[in-house]
């Protein structure tokens, strides 16, 4: 059980008396045996194994193939002048890491560190997230979309604000079967065919809406067709104006202006095949409201099993047969909506490119940290497979939602009724599976083709392979488009308390937690993602909150004023500060990541030197979570990437991990004596040889040892000179102290040199 004890309590024995015979009986010994206690919360107090500060020292660095646990430097060097990146974001299609900078530069970095700038946007690094084969890029007042990443990607500017309901999704509703039936046939069914309404103000110029009202068999008489244009009301649509068409039906291209009054159409005698009606937006009156179209057919002349159909097209003339239409292949080409009826009425709401979002984002600026505005449109991918976007509306924080699904186009379908919503489909060649969540309306592209919306896709469907469903439906893959279709994108799905602007988000179980900044403080808001409002708010004891993470199933956040604190949510309305870093700067949301059992935090520090840095809360080694400073940079670190060679960025450029440029500092804990003392000898072991056989340094690496006495009243600097074994260095100081001292190590050069433990300090108390 000793191993478990050491893991829980940290190795002990920092100061102890050594009674070796080769020591003076008045001499005592201090052993620095480990550094797993991390950076201490104060200058003069810290637990066993703690130290007061460091720059680019990582105990997780491997030596001889194992985690060393020693004072080990890390190395990063600049490889490009790309600077001020606020977001790094990988994807699941390739090894590229995409970036988004403060000045709006959007691009990618490949595995060989080649940089490609894709676009320079008018944004300021507001937010970036990869989701479902596309990158979503928040600019100042909108969200662009870039993709598909596995195809030929392109930029869809203003995707969010211009998002429209391009698919006209109709539903059929059975109504009372009260129409007269001819020829004794009693199997007629009447349907209302309904879709989403459209407002005249939302129609784009030159929108064409076409309807084909067609007798599906040779009619034996000349029917009467009445077309009414109506507005919506609470009880039923009310007629605004109408037109009458008398005579035989045929295929004919006829424009019917959307104006009031009876429309007179000249009918040429000919075959009784069908009639095409086209409504032109250019002639649409600017009358507000929702419009319906209703068809009434009398004296249809149909016989038993004859049918009429109504369908919508996007082409004109004889090519209408190739357009999108209501159909079913269960008998011949179409299943009728009215069978054997002497007269019937079909009604349909009209829609076309209706705006389903309808507003841009707000460009309200958030406070500044180290010269960077906190991004105002952070984006988070939640466990419900939706994106949530920070925003504000009229000084109130709000959260927008983006949700997309994939579209699977199938052909050679001979019985569409065997594909059902909720069932799983599987590609016989690729083995890919997906769940059907809907269809592209009641329309199909051709007689045997259907667009299917799918979710929970595992794999990648192959063009031409056979897809089967669990209810024995079967079709051939024409095209698979991952993440292309919006299904539930909505602005302002959640509004926060007045005056609080959202900054960061994460998940807590199935809930969404939002960190928001107010005018004087900050808060956490908890939301279940489906209720109309949040169910809990917690006022935080910090002016700002900038980051939220789910770490091993627990909720952590970083807040503060000038410095930062790492905090943990305990439940209810209770949070706990677990570490306050008095010499560290608050991080930006894009510089906090979870990696290998660590919370990595990019920001800057003021001790032991003023530098940019990456902090690590926790280590890969199985040790208690403590704070370590593992990466260094000349400037404040604004973003970090973990998946492409450990990239970091600042105003100084783009840096990558190397093994050639070391500039690290380590400062031990402060040893307090409270009386005069003398340091007699310090022995420092190294992990590698510092010299070759001639005793000369093979590289320009230099290890400096600075002794700090009495709160820097005296400093004593030594450059490492090797003992006979070539792996250790002994110092014999000449100064005396009165209260305390600590040791500072500086490792500068192009060769990795790790300081082993324990470090042995021999001292005496002066009488």
Secondary structure by P-SEA (a helix, b strand, c coil): caaaaaaaccccccbbbbbcccccccbbbbbbccccccccccccccccccccccccccccccccccccccbbbbbbbbccccccccbbbbcccccccccccccccccccccccbbbbccccccccccccccccbbbbbcccbbbbbcccccccccccccccccccccbbbbbbbccccccccccccbbbbbbcccbbbbccccccbbbbbbbbcccccccbbbbbbbbbbbbcccccccccccccccccccccccccccccbbbbbbccccccbbbbbbbcccccccccbbbbbbbbccccccccccccccccccccccccccccccccccccccccccccccbbbbbbbbcccccccbbbbccccccccccccccbbbbbccccbbbbbbccccbbbbbbbbbbbbbbbccccccccccccbbbbcccccbbbbbccccccccccccbbbbbbccccccccccbbbbcccbbbbbbcccccccccccccccccccccccccccccccccbbbbbbbcccccbbbbbccccccccbbbbbcccccccccccccbbbbbbbccbbbbbbbcccccccccccccccccccccccccccccbbbbbcccccccccbbbbccccccccbbbbbccccccccccccccccccccccccbbbbbccbbbbbbbcccccccccccccbbbbbbccccccccccccccbbbbbbbbcccccbbbbbcccccccccccccccccccccccbbbbbbbccbbbbbbccbbbbbbbcc
